[in-house]
C-alpha cells in the first residue's frame, strides 16, 4: 500500500458491531452543520441511545450480522 492509499478514509463494518469510519472526513447533521472527524462508529443494530452513533448496545442485545 502506498502513502496515498494510507491517507484515504476507510469505511468498514465490525463483526457483530458498528460501522466504522476511519480517516479525515466531514459529517453534516440534519441542520446542515458540518463537524470534522477522524474516527466515528455508526450504529448498525438499532439499539443505541445515541443514534446514529454507537454506544455499545450491540453487546447488550447480542447483535449478530
N, C-alpha and C positions, 0 to 999 in steps of 0.2 A: 504494500500500500504506500503510495507516495504522500508527500506533505499536504498536497491539495486535498486528497481524499480524506485525510485525518481531520481537516477543518470543516467538513460537511456535517450538517445536522443529521442525526440518526433518529429514526422512529422505529420502535420495536416493542412487541408485547412481551411481558414477563410471564412465564408459565404460571397459570392459575392466579395471575395478579394484574397489575395495571399496565397501561400503555405508557411507555417511557419515551420522552422526547429529550434528547441529549445533544447539546450544541447551542450556539448562539442563535436566538430567534426572538421575534416579537409576537406577543399574544394580544389579540384585540378582544375586549369584553363586549357585552351586549349594548353598551352605551358608546362604543367606538373608541374607548380609551385603550392606548397601547402601553404594554409593560414589557421590558426586556427580561429575558430568562436565559439561563444556561442549561437547566435541567428541570423537568416537570414530569410528574406522574399523574396520568389521567385515569379515572375510574373506568373499569370495564364491567364490574359486577352489578352496578346499580344501587349498591347499599351504602355508599359513602354519605356521611353527614356534611361533607364539604364539597359537594358536586360543583364542578366536574372533576375536582381534584381527589386523588386517592387519600383515604385516611386509614387504610389497613383493614377495612371492614371485610375484604375478601377472605381474610384469615378466619374471622368470626363466623362467617356464613358458609365456610368450606367451599368457596367458589372454584369451579373446575372449568377450564377451557382448553 
